[in-house]
Structure formats: structure tokens, C-alpha cells
């Protein structure tokens, strides 16, 4: 069991330390996916014409608002933006966290967590 945990830890760390570009993409993707999952909950539980439509709408709205918050764009798909969710912490907290993480940036977040961003060494050229 300990070997498997160590292997998973090495794999997880290799995702973020292989190359700086991978760190940025993985940081962006993880914040967006987590934000989408959390932001779709209030929309999906709000009811809709059918379950299938409400899940697709909730996923679309959650993804759009997660990307908008992470990029500090301030865009909203509703006429009142996110004002209808002003008292709902399942919306306001993930949006606030995404805005802060997007403003700080993925490289800074990972360096604060102790993960270094070292580019992978290039293999020596053949024949030299």
C-alpha cells in the first residue's frame, strides 16, 4: 500500500514539475475543472425543464463562470450577472478563490506550495 501511495505522489508531482508550460496548463485546468464542478451545483439543484437539460445547462454555466472568474473577465451569462447568487456561498466562494488564484498565477501558487518549476533537461545531441 505504501508503494502505491509513493508512486501516486511521484506521478502527481511529475505532472507539475516536468516543464513550466505544463505547470501553467495543469494549474489552469485543475482550477477550471474544480470550479466548474462546484459552480454547477447551485444551477443543477435549481430545477429545470428536464434533468438532462439542467445538467447540460449547469455544466455550461459552471464552466463559463469558472473560466470568467479565473481570467478576471467579469463576464456573466445572466442579465444580472451573478447577483442572483450573491447570498449563496457555493457560488461566491469558488468565484472569489478562482479570481484570486487567477490573479496570482499558477507558477506563483506552485512555488508557494513548495513545488519547483524546473524544465526537464534536454538529452544530449547524438554524435557529439
Chimera marker file (.cmm) of the C-alpha trace (Angstrom):
<marker_set name="trace">
<marker id="1" x="0.000" y="0.000" z="0.000" r="1" g="1" b="0" radius="0.5"/>
<marker id="2" x="2.857" y="2.387" z="0.837" r="1" g="1" b="0" radius="0.5"/>
<marker id="3" x="4.485" y="1.682" z="-2.538" r="1" g="1" b="0" radius="0.5"/>
<marker id="4" x="1.306" y="2.610" z="-4.353" r="1" g="1" b="0" radius="0.5"/>
<marker id="5" x="0.949" y="5.860" z="-2.385" r="1" g="1" b="0" radius="0.5"/>
<marker id="6" x="4.557" y="6.794" z="-3.157" r="1" g="1" b="0" radius="0.5"/>
<marker id="7" x="4.016" y="6.012" z="-6.836" r="1" g="1" b="0" radius="0.5"/>
<marker id="8" x="0.889" y="8.184" z="-6.946" r="1" g="1" b="0" radius="0.5"/>
<marker id="9" x="2.731" y="11.004" z="-5.154" r="1" g="1" b="0" radius="0.5"/>
<marker id="10" x="5.600" y="10.830" z="-7.684" r="1" g="1" b="0" radius="0.5"/>
<marker id="11" x="3.162" y="10.810" z="-10.591" r="1" g="1" b="0" radius="0.5"/>
<marker id="12" x="1.255" y="13.792" z="-9.172" r="1" g="1" b="0" radius="0.5"/>
<marker id="13" x="4.486" y="15.720" z="-8.616" r="1" g="1" b="0" radius="0.5"/>
<marker id="14" x="5.765" y="14.892" z="-12.107" r="1" g="1" b="0" radius="0.5"/>
<marker id="15" x="2.652" y="16.474" z="-13.601" r="1" g="1" b="0" radius="0.5"/>
<marker id="16" x="3.628" y="19.826" z="-12.134" r="1" g="1" b="0" radius="0.5"/>
<marker id="17" x="7.435" y="19.722" z="-12.291" r="1" g="1" b="0" radius="0.5"/>
<marker id="18" x="8.120" y="18.472" z="-15.798" r="1" g="1" b="0" radius="0.5"/>
<marker id="19" x="8.027" y="21.805" z="-17.620" r="1" g="1" b="0" radius="0.5"/>
<marker id="20" x="6.838" y="25.322" z="-16.744" r="1" g="1" b="0" radius="0.5"/>
<marker id="21" x="4.280" y="25.283" z="-19.543" r="1" g="1" b="0" radius="0.5"/>
<marker id="22" x="2.823" y="22.045" z="-18.201" r="1" g="1" b="0" radius="0.5"/>
<marker id="23" x="2.612" y="23.623" z="-14.747" r="1" g="1" b="0" radius="0.5"/>
<marker id="24" x="0.604" y="26.555" z="-16.084" r="1" g="1" b="0" radius="0.5"/>
<marker id="25" x="-1.720" y="24.353" z="-18.135" r="1" g="1" b="0" radius="0.5"/>
<marker id="26" x="-2.259" y="21.883" z="-15.288" r="1" g="1" b="0" radius="0.5"/>
<marker id="27" x="-2.882" y="24.711" z="-12.835" r="1" g="1" b="0" radius="0.5"/>
<marker id="28" x="-5.379" y="26.376" z="-15.152" r="1" g="1" b="0" radius="0.5"/>
<marker id="29" x="-7.113" y="23.094" z="-15.923" r="1" g="1" b="0" radius="0.5"/>
<marker id="30" x="-7.383" y="21.970" z="-12.323" r="1" g="1" b="0" radius="0.5"/>
<marker id="31" x="-8.830" y="25.289" z="-11.123" r="1" g="1" b="0" radius="0.5"/>
<marker id="32" x="-11.292" y="25.399" z="-14.021" r="1" g="1" b="0" radius="0.5"/>
<marker id="33" x="-12.470" y="21.798" z="-13.568" r="1" g="1" b="0" radius="0.5"/>
<marker id="34" x="-12.839" y="22.157" z="-9.827" r="1" g="1" b="0" radius="0.5"/>
<marker id="35" x="-14.612" y="25.492" z="-10.280" r="1" g="1" b="0" radius="0.5"/>
<marker id="36" x="-16.947" y="24.003" z="-12.866" r="1" g="1" b="0" radius="0.5"/>
<marker id="37" x="-17.838" y="21.102" z="-10.587" r="1" g="1" b="0" radius="0.5"/>
<marker id="38" x="-18.634" y="23.394" z="-7.663" r="1" g="1" b="0" radius="0.5"/>
<marker id="39" x="-20.377" y="26.132" z="-9.658" r="1" g="1" b="0" radius="0.5"/>
<marker id="40" x="-22.702" y="23.722" z="-11.440" r="1" g="1" b="0" radius="0.5"/>
<marker id="41" x="-24.247" y="22.546" z="-8.148" r="1" g="1" b="0" radius="0.5"/>
<marker id="42" x="-26.486" y="25.577" z="-7.473" r="1" g="1" b="0" radius="0.5"/>
<marker id="43" x="-27.712" y="25.666" z="-11.073" r="1" g="1" b="0" radius="0.5"/>
<marker id="44" x="-28.378" y="21.918" z="-11.236" r="1" g="1" b="0" radius="0.5"/>
<marker id="45" x="-30.313" y="21.910" z="-7.973" r="1" g="1" b="0" radius="0.5"/>
<marker id="46" x="-32.363" y="24.940" z="-9.015" r="1" g="1" b="0" radius="0.5"/>
<marker id="47" x="-34.629" y="22.834" z="-11.193" r="1" g="1" b="0" radius="0.5"/>
<marker id="48" x="-35.210" y="22.881" z="-14.896" r="1" g="1" b="0" radius="0.5"/>
<marker id="49" x="-37.365" y="21.580" z="-17.702" r="1" g="1" b="0" radius="0.5"/>
<marker id="50" x="-35.713" y="18.174" z="-17.545" r="1" g="1" b="0" radius="0.5"/>
<marker id="51" x="-32.790" y="16.612" z="-15.740" r="1" g="1" b="0" radius="0.5"/>
<marker id="52" x="-30.756" y="16.262" z="-18.935" r="1" g="1" b="0" radius="0.5"/>
<marker id="53" x="-31.246" y="19.920" z="-19.887" r="1" g="1" b="0" radius="0.5"/>
<marker id="54" x="-30.496" y="21.149" z="-16.397" r="1" g="1" b="0" radius="0.5"/>
<marker id="55" x="-27.255" y="19.140" z="-16.173" r="1" g="1" b="0" radius="0.5"/>
<marker id="56" x="-26.005" y="20.406" z="-19.540" r="1" g="1" b="0" radius="0.5"/>
<marker id="57" x="-27.036" y="23.965" z="-18.684" r="1" g="1" b="0" radius="0.5"/>
<marker id="58" x="-25.425" y="23.680" z="-15.260" r="1" g="1" b="0" radius="0.5"/>
<marker id="59" x="-22.197" y="22.331" z="-16.765" r="1" g="1" b="0" radius="0.5"/>
<marker id="60" x="-22.100" y="25.089" z="-19.386" r="1" g="1" b="0" radius="0.5"/>
<marker id="61" x="-22.848" y="27.850" z="-16.888" r="1" g="1" b="0" radius="0.5"/>
<marker id="62" x="-20.386" y="26.448" z="-14.349" r="1" g="1" b="0" radius="0.5"/>
<marker id="63" x="-17.608" y="26.164" z="-16.940" r="1" g="1" b="0" radius="0.5"/>
<marker id="64" x="-18.240" y="29.631" z="-18.354" r="1" g="1" b="0" radius="0.5"/>
<marker id="65" x="-18.286" y="31.325" z="-14.964" r="1" g="1" b="0" radius="0.5"/>
<marker id="66" x="-15.228" y="29.365" z="-13.749" r="1" g="1" b="0" radius="0.5"/>
<marker id="67" x="-13.206" y="30.468" z="-16.776" r="1" g="1" b="0" radius="0.5"/>
<marker id="68" x="-14.533" y="34.018" z="-16.471" r="1" g="1" b="0" radius="0.5"/>
<marker id="69" x="-13.598" y="34.174" z="-12.788" r="1" g="1" b="0" radius="0.5"/>
<marker id="70" x="-10.133" y="32.647" z="-13.256" r="1" g="1" b="0" radius="0.5"/>
<marker id="71" x="-9.351" y="35.112" z="-16.046" r="1" g="1" b="0" radius="0.5"/>
<marker id="72" x="-10.839" y="38.024" z="-14.064" r="1" g="1" b="0" radius="0.5"/>
<marker id="73" x="-13.043" y="38.820" z="-17.045" r="1" g="1" b="0" radius="0.5"/>
<marker id="74" x="-16.159" y="39.723" z="-15.064" r="1" g="1" b="0" radius="0.5"/>
<marker id="75" x="-18.483" y="38.227" z="-17.653" r="1" g="1" b="0" radius="0.5"/>
<marker id="76" x="-21.805" y="36.658" z="-16.820" r="1" g="1" b="0" radius="0.5"/>
<marker id="77" x="-24.454" y="34.863" z="-18.838" r="1" g="1" b="0" radius="0.5"/>
<marker id="78" x="-27.420" y="36.196" z="-16.875" r="1" g="1" b="0" radius="0.5"/>
<marker id="79" x="-28.844" y="39.695" z="-17.230" r="1" g="1" b="0" radius="0.5"/>
<marker id="80" x="-27.969" y="40.355" z="-13.587" r="1" g="1" b="0" radius="0.5"/>
<marker id="81" x="-24.608" y="38.531" z="-13.861" r="1" g="1" b="0" radius="0.5"/>
<marker id="82" x="-24.186" y="36.565" z="-10.612" r="1" g="1" b="0" radius="0.5"/>
<marker id="83" x="-26.286" y="38.867" z="-8.431" r="1" g="1" b="0" radius="0.5"/>
<marker id="84" x="-28.974" y="36.206" z="-8.019" r="1" g="1" b="0" radius="0.5"/>
<marker id="85" x="-26.358" y="34.047" z="-6.253" r="1" g="1" b="0" radius="0.5"/>
<marker id="86" x="-24.997" y="36.826" z="-4.004" r="1" g="1" b="0" radius="0.5"/>
<marker id="87" x="-26.035" y="35.068" z="-0.782" r="1" g="1" b="0" radius="0.5"/>
<marker id="88" x="-25.067" y="31.565" z="-1.919" r="1" g="1" b="0" radius="0.5"/>
<marker id="89" x="-21.595" y="30.600" z="-0.628" r="1" g="1" b="0" radius="0.5"/>
<marker id="90" x="-21.427" y="27.711" z="-3.145" r="1" g="1" b="0" radius="0.5"/>
<marker id="91" x="-21.136" y="30.377" z="-5.836" r="1" g="1" b="0" radius="0.5"/>
<marker id="92" x="-19.419" y="33.336" z="-4.189" r="1" g="1" b="0" radius="0.5"/>
<marker id="93" x="-16.566" y="31.420" z="-2.546" r="1" g="1" b="0" radius="0.5"/>
<marker id="94" x="-15.438" y="29.455" z="-5.647" r="1" g="1" b="0" radius="0.5"/>
<marker id="95" x="-15.648" y="32.602" z="-7.753" r="1" g="1" b="0" radius="0.5"/>
<marker id="96" x="-13.577" y="34.533" z="-5.196" r="1" g="1" b="0" radius="0.5"/>
<marker id="97" x="-10.984" y="31.747" z="-4.977" r="1" g="1" b="0" radius="0.5"/>
<marker id="98" x="-10.767" y="31.497" z="-8.789" r="1" g="1" b="0" radius="0.5"/>
<marker id="99" x="-10.301" y="35.271" z="-9.107" r="1" g="1" b="0" radius="0.5"/>
<marker id="100" x="-7.514" y="35.237" z="-6.507" r="1" g="1" b="0" radius="0.5"/>
<marker id="101" x="-5.761" y="32.179" z="-7.982" r="1" g="1" b="0" radius="0.5"/>
<marker id="102" x="-6.064" y="33.599" z="-11.484" r="1" g="1" b="0" radius="0.5"/>
<marker id="103" x="-4.585" y="36.897" z="-10.320" r="1" g="1" b="0" radius="0.5"/>
<marker id="104" x="-1.692" y="35.248" z="-8.516" r="1" g="1" b="0" radius="0.5"/>
<marker id="105" x="-0.955" y="32.836" z="-11.340" r="1" g="1" b="0" radius="0.5"/>
<marker id="106" x="-0.180" y="29.140" z="-11.428" r="1" g="1" b="0" radius="0.5"/>
<marker id="107" x="3.628" y="29.398" z="-11.182" r="1" g="1" b="0" radius="0.5"/>
<marker id="108" x="3.403" y="31.518" z="-8.044" r="1" g="1" b="0" radius="0.5"/>
<marker id="109" x="0.838" y="29.187" z="-6.468" r="1" g="1" b="0" radius="0.5"/>
<marker id="110" x="3.010" y="26.126" z="-7.077" r="1" g="1" b="0" radius="0.5"/>
<marker id="111" x="6.149" y="27.827" z="-5.772" r="1" g="1" b="0" radius="0.5"/>
<marker id="112" x="4.262" y="28.797" z="-2.611" r="1" g="1" b="0" radius="0.5"/>
<marker id="113" x="3.308" y="25.129" z="-2.181" r="1" g="1" b="0" radius="0.5"/>
<marker id="114" x="6.958" y="24.129" z="-2.418" r="1" g="1" b="0" radius="0.5"/>
<marker id="115" x="6.778" y="22.639" z="-5.895" r="1" g="1" b="0" radius="0.5"/>
<marker id="116" x="9.611" y="23.818" z="-8.111" r="1" g="1" b="0" radius="0.5"/>
<marker id="117" x="9.260" y="24.514" z="-11.786" r="1" g="1" b="0" radius="0.5"/>
<marker id="118" x="12.403" y="23.060" z="-13.298" r="1" g="1" b="0" radius="0.5"/>
<marker id="119" x="12.425" y="22.444" z="-17.018" r="1" g="1" b="0" radius="0.5"/>
<marker id="120" x="13.280" y="18.902" z="-17.999" r="1" g="1" b="0" radius="0.5"/>
<marker id="121" x="16.893" y="18.502" z="-19.121" r="1" g="1" b="0" radius="0.5"/>
<marker id="122" x="17.266" y="18.008" z="-22.825" r="1" g="1" b="0" radius="0.5"/>
<marker id="123" x="19.002" y="14.855" z="-23.941" r="1" g="1" b="0" radius="0.5"/>
<marker id="124" x="22.462" y="15.311" z="-25.321" r="1" g="1" b="0" radius="0.5"/>
<marker id="125" x="22.603" y="15.534" z="-29.083" r="1" g="1" b="0" radius="0.5"/>
<marker id="126" x="23.564" y="12.300" z="-30.782" r="1" g="1" b="0" radius="0.5"/>
<marker id="127" x="27.042" y="12.164" z="-32.210" r="1" g="1" b="0" radius="0.5"/>
<marker id="128" x="28.511" y="14.991" z="-30.141" r="1" g="1" b="0" radius="0.5"/>
<link id1="1" id2="2" r="1" g="1" b="0" radius="0.2"/>
<link id1="2" id2="3" r="1" g="1" b="0" radius="0.2"/>
<link id1="3" id2="4" r="1" g="1" b="0" radius="0.2"/>
<link id1="4" id2="5" r="1" g="1" b="0" radius="0.2"/>
<link id1="5" id2="6" r="1" g="1" b="0" radius="0.2"/>
<link id1="6" id2="7" r="1" g="1" b="0" radius="0.2"/>
<link id1="7" id2="8" r="1" g="1" b="0" radius="0.2"/>
<link id1="8" id2="9" r="1" g="1" b="0" radius="0.2"/>
<link id1="9" id2="10" r="1" g="1" b="0" radius="0.2"/>
<link id1="10" id2="11" r="1" g="1" b="0" radius="0.2"/>
<link id1="11" id2="12" r="1" g="1" b="0" radius="0.2"/>
<link id1="12" id2="13" r="1" g="1" b="0" radius="0.2"/>
<link id1="13" id2="14" r="1" g="1" b="0" radius="0.2"/>
<link id1="14" id2="15" r="1" g="1" b="0" radius="0.2"/>
<link id1="15" id2="16" r="1" g="1" b="0" radius="0.2"/>
<link id1="16" id2="17" r="1" g="1" b="0" radius="0.2"/>
<link id1="17" id2="18" r="1" g="1" b="0" radius="0.2"/>
<link id1="18" id2="19" r="1" g="1" b="0" radius="0.2"/>
<link id1="19" id2="20" r="1" g="1" b="0" radius="0.2"/>
<link id1="20" id2="21" r="1" g="1" b="0" radius="0.2"/>
<link id1="21" id2="22" r="1" g="1" b="0" radius="0.2"/>
<link id1="22" id2="23" r="1" g="1" b="0" radius="0.2"/>
<link id1="23" id2="24" r="1" g="1" b="0" radius="0.2"/>
<link id1="24" id2="25" r="1" g="1" b="0" radius="0.2"/>
<link id1="25" id2="26" r="1" g="1" b="0" radius="0.2"/>
<link id1="26" id2="27" r="1" g="1" b="0" radius="0.2"/>
<link id1="27" id2="28" r="1" g="1" b="0" radius="0.2"/>
<link id1="28" id2="29" r="1" g="1" b="0" radius="0.2"/>
<link id1="29" id2="30" r="1" g="1" b="0" radius="0.2"/>
<link id1="30" id2="31" r="1" g="1" b="0" radius="0.2"/>
<link id1="31" id2="32" r="1" g="1" b="0" radius="0.2"/>
<link id1="32" id2="33" r="1" g="1" b="0" radius="0.2"/>
<link id1="33" id2="34" r="1" g="1" b="0" radius="0.2"/>
<link id1="34" id2="35" r="1" g="1" b="0" radius="0.2"/>
<link id1="35" id2="36" r="1" g="1" b="0" radius="0.2"/>
<link id1="36" id2="37" r="1" g="1" b="0" radius="0.2"/>
<link id1="37" id2="38" r="1" g="1" b="0" radius="0.2"/>
<link id1="38" id2="39" r="1" g="1" b="0" radius="0.2"/>
<link id1="39" id2="40" r="1" g="1" b="0" radius="0.2"/>
<link id1="40" id2="41" r="1" g="1" b="0" radius="0.2"/>
<link id1="41" id2="42" r="1" g="1" b="0" radius="0.2"/>
<link id1="42" id2="43" r="1" g="1" b="0" radius="0.2"/>
<link id1="43" id2="44" r="1" g="1" b="0" radius="0.2"/>
<link id1="44" id2="45" r="1" g="1" b="0" radius="0.2"/>
<link id1="45" id2="46" r="1" g="1" b="0" radius="0.2"/>
<link id1="46" id2="47" r="1" g="1" b="0" radius="0.2"/>
<link id1="47" id2="48" r="1" g="1" b="0" radius="0.2"/>
<link id1="48" id2="49" r="1" g="1" b="0" radius="0.2"/>
<link id1="49" id2="50" r="1" g="1" b="0" radius="0.2"/>
<link id1="50" id2="51" r="1" g="1" b="0" radius="0.2"/>
<link id1="51" id2="52" r="1" g="1" b="0" radius="0.2"/>
<link id1="52" id2="53" r="1" g="1" b="0" radius="0.2"/>
<link id1="53" id2="54" r="1" g="1" b="0" radius="0.2"/>
<link id1="54" id2="55" r="1" g="1" b="0" radius="0.2"/>
<link id1="55" id2="56" r="1" g="1" b="0" radius="0.2"/>
<link id1="56" id2="57" r="1" g="1" b="0" radius="0.2"/>
<link id1="57" id2="58" r="1" g="1" b="0" radius="0.2"/>
<link id1="58" id2="59" r="1" g="1" b="0" radius="0.2"/>
<link id1="59" id2="60" r="1" g="1" b="0" radius="0.2"/>
<link id1="60" id2="61" r="1" g="1" b="0" radius="0.2"/>
<link id1="61" id2="62" r="1" g="1" b="0" radius="0.2"/>
<link id1="62" id2="63" r="1" g="1" b="0" radius="0.2"/>
<link id1="63" id2="64" r="1" g="1" b="0" radius="0.2"/>
<link id1="64" id2="65" r="1" g="1" b="0" radius="0.2"/>
<link id1="65" id2="66" r="1" g="1" b="0" radius="0.2"/>
<link id1="66" id2="67" r="1" g="1" b="0" radius="0.2"/>
<link id1="67" id2="68" r="1" g="1" b="0" radius="0.2"/>
<link id1="68" id2="69" r="1" g="1" b="0" radius="0.2"/>
<link id1="69" id2="70" r="1" g="1" b="0" radius="0.2"/>
<link id1="70" id2="71" r="1" g="1" b="0" radius="0.2"/>
<link id1="71" id2="72" r="1" g="1" b="0" radius="0.2"/>
<link id1="72" id2="73" r="1" g="1" b="0" radius="0.2"/>
<link id1="73" id2="74" r="1" g="1" b="0" radius="0.2"/>
<link id1="74" id2="75" r="1" g="1" b="0" radius="0.2"/>
<link id1="75" id2="76" r="1" g="1" b="0" radius="0.2"/>
<link id1="76" id2="77" r="1" g="1" b="0" radius="0.2"/>
<link id1="77" id2="78" r="1" g="1" b="0" radius="0.2"/>
<link id1="78" id2="79" r="1" g="1" b="0" radius="0.2"/>
<link id1="79" id2="80" r="1" g="1" b="0" radius="0.2"/>
<link id1="80" id2="81" r="1" g="1" b="0" radius="0.2"/>
<link id1="81" id2="82" r="1" g="1" b="0" radius="0.2"/>
<link id1="82" id2="83" r="1" g="1" b="0" radius="0.2"/>
<link id1="83" id2="84" r="1" g="1" b="0" radius="0.2"/>
<link id1="84" id2="85" r="1" g="1" b="0" radius="0.2"/>
<link id1="85" id2="86" r="1" g="1" b="0" radius="0.2"/>
<link id1="86" id2="87" r="1" g="1" b="0" radius="0.2"/>
<link id1="87" id2="88" r="1" g="1" b="0" radius="0.2"/>
<link id1="88" id2="89" r="1" g="1" b="0" radius="0.2"/>
<link id1="89" id2="90" r="1" g="1" b="0" radius="0.2"/>
<link id1="90" id2="91" r="1" g="1" b="0" radius="0.2"/>
<link id1="91" id2="92" r="1" g="1" b="0" radius="0.2"/>
<link id1="92" id2="93" r="1" g="1" b="0" radius="0.2"/>
<link id1="93" id2="94" r="1" g="1" b="0" radius="0.2"/>
<link id1="94" id2="95" r="1" g="1" b="0" radius="0.2"/>
<link id1="95" id2="96" r="1" g="1" b="0" radius="0.2"/>
<link id1="96" id2="97" r="1" g="1" b="0" radius="0.2"/>
<link id1="97" id2="98" r="1" g="1" b="0" radius="0.2"/>
<link id1="98" id2="99" r="1" g="1" b="0" radius="0.2"/>
<link id1="99" id2="100" r="1" g="1" b="0" radius="0.2"/>
<link id1="100" id2="101" r="1" g="1" b="0" radius="0.2"/>
<link id1="101" id2="102" r="1" g="1" b="0" radius="0.2"/>
<link id1="102" id2="103" r="1" g="1" b="0" radius="0.2"/>
<link id1="103" id2="104" r="1" g="1" b="0" radius="0.2"/>
<link id1="104" id2="105" r="1" g="1" b="0" radius="0.2"/>
<link id1="105" id2="106" r="1" g="1" b="0" radius="0.2"/>
<link id1="106" id2="107" r="1" g="1" b="0" radius="0.2"/>
<link id1="107" id2="108" r="1" g="1" b="0" radius="0.2"/>
<link id1="108" id2="109" r="1" g="1" b="0" radius="0.2"/>
<link id1="109" id2="110" r="1" g="1" b="0" radius="0.2"/>
<link id1="110" id2="111" r="1" g="1" b="0" radius="0.2"/>
<link id1="111" id2="112" r="1" g="1" b="0" radius="0.2"/>
<link id1="112" id2="113" r="1" g="1" b="0" radius="0.2"/>
<link id1="113" id2="114" r="1" g="1" b="0" radius="0.2"/>
<link id1="114" id2="115" r="1" g="1" b="0" radius="0.2"/>
<link id1="115" id2="116" r="1" g="1" b="0" radius="0.2"/>
<link id1="116" id2="117" r="1" g="1" b="0" radius="0.2"/>
<link id1="117" id2="118" r="1" g="1" b="0" radius="0.2"/>
<link id1="118" id2="119" r="1" g="1" b="0" radius="0.2"/>
<link id1="119" id2="120" r="1" g="1" b="0" radius="0.2"/>
<link id1="120" id2="121" r="1" g="1" b="0" radius="0.2"/>
<link id1="121" id2="122" r="1" g="1" b="0" radius="0.2"/>
<link id1="122" id2="123" r="1" g="1" b="0" radius="0.2"/>
<link id1="123" id2="124" r="1" g="1" b="0" radius="0.2"/>
<link id1="124" id2="125" r="1" g="1" b="0" radius="0.2"/>
<link id1="125" id2="126" r="1" g="1" b="0" radius="0.2"/>
<link id1="126" id2="127" r="1" g="1" b="0" radius="0.2"/>
<link id1="127" id2="128" r="1" g="1" b="0" radius="0.2"/>
</marker_set>
